Amino acid sequence: MNTEVNRIATAVLVTYDSLPAKYKPVEATDDFFQWVPLSGIVALKNNEEPRCLALGTGMKCLPINQVAEAEGMILHDWHAEIVALRSFNQFLLHECLDLATSPTKLSPIIRRRESHEISESKGLQPFSILDDLELHMYSSEAPCGDASMEFLMEAQVDATPWPVDQLHPATKKLPGLLRGRESFAELGIVRRKPARADSPQTLSKSCSDKLALKQCTSVLSSFTSLLVNPANAYIKSLVLPIGQYSEHACQRSFGPKGRMKPVANHPWSGGYAFCPFKVRITDHEFAFSRRNKPASSRELRTSNVAAVLNPYVQEALILGRLQGRQRFDPKAASAVCSKRMWKTTLQVLAALGTPRLLQSISVSSRVQDWKKSVLFADRQRVKADVTTAALSGWIRNDGDDFEVQPG
């Protein structure tokens, strides 16, 4: 087994092991074994040991009828891969804030861009990921959706595909927007979470779809893309356990000869490009993988705790908010929720004092208005091209518009 790949996996697994018990599934009993997916973002630089910069666990998402009530304070999607990406972006924001407020400070992951690097065509962001740093992602499970369809089919007692259920009104007459287990014969298409037929309806796209899009938009979220140029912010490899890797499924879902072929050579500006990650395998298994269920435990159960970890944050979430907090309590908002990360973005912009960036968001305090700014034009063009040509059937999970005030 490739030594580097196992080192990447180990970096995430060891970091997770360091968490206290409250962030993990309960210990196995004779009655049941709790499992949860784990994902992490790892930095690899020259001959240094891989460093896990951010990780997340979880496997749930917010029903469509609750999105408008989230007010930016509840996560729409807390599958492990998405939590890890949000955790990584929160880490980036704080690195940007440190550099913006301390001009002489250095960061282990980002740098200030030189004046000759900043332009309309190359992007106006003041920061960049270090040139000699690679980003890798580990996941303990195959991403839900297209990259895991073969495993879903194999796991069924009856492999007959589910019929398409009665879709939510927002999803009717939209071909291809199926739940994870509907119509197994349909491969290479956009699917939505969750896979279970008895779960509430959502418009959250599968992790396979979101990771496929990240190959074009980079790992940066919308707010982070204001500050960090995307050129060096692409995942180099996705590491999966050997039993969770289907070469055919991964090539179909992520590869330049699969469903992403229409955008494989698409020209974009602003540092954006199609940068497909390589999917690699490890023989290391996560302790709370469902495949580690002891024979003595009669039942396999899912954990409802989602963990968030990076050098700045350590949180346990339940239903997309901080564990132990009431649903609409402002103190229930995770550090990786949209509202708090947009607020940090404003703090960075204020510290930088860059007129061009500040003017772009001064016309409104509403996030959806900010996203219409010309500064997001390159990113929005990439998303539009990809969701039209490669990931057709993608519809936005809209409805959660909210205000963010500076300070």
N, C-alpha and C positions, 0 to 999 in steps of 0.2 A: 504494500500500500504506500502511496506517495507520502513521504515524510512531511513535506510542507503542508499538504492538505490536512493531515492529522494534527499538525501543530495549530492550524487555523481552528479546527474543531475544538481542540483542547483549550485554546484561549477562551472560547465562549463557555465551555462546560465548567472549567475551573472558576471562572468569574461567577457563574450562576451558583456553583456550590458554596461560594462565600456568603451568599445571602442568608439571613436568619430564616427560621422555619415559617414565619408568618407570610412570607412571599412565595411559599411553595405548596404543592398539594400535601394533604395529610399523609402520614406514614401508612403503609399498607397494613391491612388487618385481614383476618380470615374471611370477613364479609366482603371487602372490596379493595380495589387498587385504583387510586386516582391518577390520571395522566393529564398532561398538558403539552402542547407544542412549544418549542423554544427556538428563537432566532437571535442572531447577533451580528453586528458589524465589526469587522476586524481590520486594523491597519497593519500593513506590512511595509517595512522600510529597510532597504538594503539588506544587511545581514542581521538586523535586530530581531529579537523574538516578536512574534505576532502579538498585538495588543488589542484586546476587546474594548472598543470604545463605547459601545452601547448594546443593550440587549432588551428583549421583551418576551413575555409569554402571554398566552391567551388564545381564545378560539370562539369568540362571540362577536356580534355586531348589533347595531341599533335598528330596531324596526322602523320602517318608513313612516309610520304614523306618529313617531316620537322625534323625528329629525327637527321639525320646526320648533320644538320646545327645548332643544339642546342649548341654544344661545351661545354656541361656541365653547361651552364648558364641559360637555359630555362627548367622549369619543364616538364617532360613527362606527368605527371598525377597530376591534381590539384583537384581531388575529395576530399571532406572534410576529410574523414578518412585518406587519404594519406598525405594531408597537415599537419594534426595533428601529424601524426607519424614523418614526416620530422621535424616539429617544435620541437617535443620532442627530437629527436636525436641532433638537433642543440643545444638545451639546455644542453644535456648531454656533448657534446663536450666542451662547455664553462665551465661546472663544472669540467671536466677533466683538462682543461687548467689552471683553478684557483688552483687546487690541485697540478698540476705539477710545477707551478711557485711559489707556496707558501706552503712549506712543512708542516707548522704548521696549515694551514687553514683546517676547517671542512666544509663539504657539507651537506645540508639537504636531499640529495638523494643518493649520492655515498660515498664509502669509499675506502681507499687503501687496497689492499689485502695483507695478511700476506705471508711471504716467503714460508711457508709450504703449502699454498693454490695454489701456482703457479707451474705448471709442464706441460709436454707435454700432459698428459692425461686429466688434469683438466683445461688446457688453460693457456696461457702465459700473458693474459691481466693483467695490473697492478691495475685495479679498478673493483669494483663490486657495484651493487645496494645494498642499506642497507638491512640487513637480515630481519628486522622487518617492512619493507615497502611493501605495496601492490600497484600494478598498476591496474587501472580500466579505461575503455573507455566508453564514452557516445557518442551516435550518434542520431541525430534528425530524421533520416530516416533509414529504413532497408537498409543494404549494397546492392549495386547494384549487379546483378548476381544471383546466385543460391538461396541466402537467401531471395530474394524478388520476385521470379517468381510468387508465388501465388497472390501477390498484383498486379503485372503487368497484369495477366490474368483477375483479377476481374475488373480492371480499363478500360479494352477495351470495346468499344461499340460492336465490333465484336471480340470475344475471339478466333477466328481462328488463330493459330500460323502463323507468317510470314514465307514465304518460304525462304530458304537459299539464300542470295543474291550472286551476282558475287563477289567472294572474291578477295582481293589483291593477286598478284602472290605469295607473301611470305606466305600466309595462305592457298593456294590451296592444296588439297590432305592431309589436316591435320584434321582428324575427331574430332569433339567436339569443335573446336574453332569457336563458333558461336557468333553473336552479341547478346546483352542482350534480344532482343525480338523475335529472330528467334527460330522456332521449340519449342514451349512451352512444347510439350510432352517430350522433352529431359531434364531430371532433374538430378542434381548431377554432372554436367559437367562443365568444364572450359569455361567461356564466356569472350568475350572481350568488351571493351568500344569503342564507346558509343552505347547505345541501339537503338537510332533512325536510321532508314534506310537511311535518307537523309543527315546524317552527314559524314564527311570525315573518311576514313578507319584508324584504329589504331591497334596496337598490344598490347595495354595496357590491362592487365587482369582486370576482375571485382574486386570490393572491397571485395566481398565474397571470391573470390579465394585468394586474397592477405592476407586477415585476416586469412583464413584457413592455409596458409603457415606460417604466423607469429606464429601460435600455436606450430610450430616446430623450427623455426629459431629465435624466440623471437622478441621483438619490435625493436631490434637493426638493423641499416642499416649496410652495409658492412664496411664502414669506422669506425663506432662506435664499431663494433665487434672486431677491433684491440685493443681497449683500455678497454672495459668493458666486463666482463665475462657474458655470457648469462644466467647463472643458475637462477638468481633472476629477470630476465628481461622479464617475461611473463605476459600477461594480465590476471588478475584474473576473471574479469567479463566484459561483454559487456552490457551496459544499453541502452535499446530502449524504445521509447514511446509505450504504450500499443497497440495503433492502428497500430504499425509497427512491431509487433511481431507475427510470425507464428512459433509455437513450432515445427511442422513437418518440415518446411523449415530449421530452424536453426539446428535441430538435423541432418538432411540430409547433410547440408552444412559444419557444424563444428564438430559434435559429433563423439565420438569414435565408434559408431555403424553405422554411415553414411558413406560418401565417404572417411573419414579419417581412417576407420577401418584397412586398410592394414599397417598403420604405427603406430597404437595406442600403440604397445608395442615394437617398434623398438629400438634396442640399439645403441646409439650414444655416442661419447666421446666429450670432450671439454666443458661440461656443457650443451649440447643440449639434449632436450627431447621433447616428445609430451605432451604439457601441455594445454589441452583444457580449454577455458574459459567458464564460465557459462553465459548464456544469461538471463538477468533479465529485468523486465519492470518497468517503471515509469509512473505516471499519469501527469507528468509535460510536457508541450509542449513549443517548441521554438517559439518565437514571429514571426520569419520570416519563419515558416513552411508553406508549401502550404495549410495545413489544416486550417490555420488561415486567409485565404482569406475572407475579409468582404463581405457581400452580396452586399454592395454598389459598389464594384469594378467589372467592367464588364469582365475584362480579367486577367488571371493568367500568369505571365511572369517570366522567370528565370533571376537571377542577374548574371552579368558577372564579378563581383568583388569577388576575393578570399582573405580572411583575414588570416594573420599569426600572432600568438601571443605566446610569452613565456616571462620569466623575462628578456631576453636579446634583444628581437626583437619584433617590431610591424610594420607590413607591409600590404599594399594593393597591390594585384597582378591583372594584366589583361593579359590573354593569357600566363600565366606561367612566367611573368616577372613583374618588378616593374611598378606600375601604373604611366603613364606619361612619360615613357622612350621609346625610339625607339628600334626596335627589336634587332639590332646587337650592340647596345651601351653597352660596358662593364659595365657601371654603372647601367644597367637594371637588372643585376643579383641579384636575391633574396638571402638573407642570408641563405635560406634553399635549394638553388640549389646545385647540386653535386659538382661543381667546388669549390665553396667557402667553403663547408664543408670538402672536401678533403684537402684544403689548411689549414684549422684549425687543421685537424688531423696531418698534418706535423708539425705544430707549437707545438702541444702537444708532439709528438714523439721527437722533438728536445729538448724540455724542460726537458723531462724525461731522455734523453741520454741513453736509453736502447739499447745496441748494437744489440741484436737479432732482435728487431723490426725495427731498422733503416736499418740494412743490407738487410732486406726483400724487401725494396722499393728503395734501392740505385741503383739498376741495370737499372732503367728506370724512366722517368718522366711521362710516360703514364699510365693512370688509369687502362686500360684493362690488361696491363702487371703486375701491382701490384696485381690484383685480381687472378693471376695465382700463386702467392706466396704460399709456404707451410703453411703460417700462416692462410690462408683462407681455408685450406683443409677440416677441420671439418665442417665448414659452407657450403662449396660447396657440400660435401658428403650428408649432410642433405637435401639440396635443390634438389639434383639429385634423392635421394631416394623418396622424397615426390612427385616430379613432374613426376616420373615414375610410382609409385605404387598407389598414391591416386589422384593426380591432373593431370592425363594423358591428353595430348593435349596441355599442357603448352609449349609455345615457347618463347624464349627470345626476348625482344624488343631491339635488338642490333643496332649498328650504330653510337652511340654517344660516340666515343672515343676522349679523349682530354688530353692535358698536364697540369700538375700542378707543378709549381716551388715553392720551399720553400722560406720563407721570406715574 
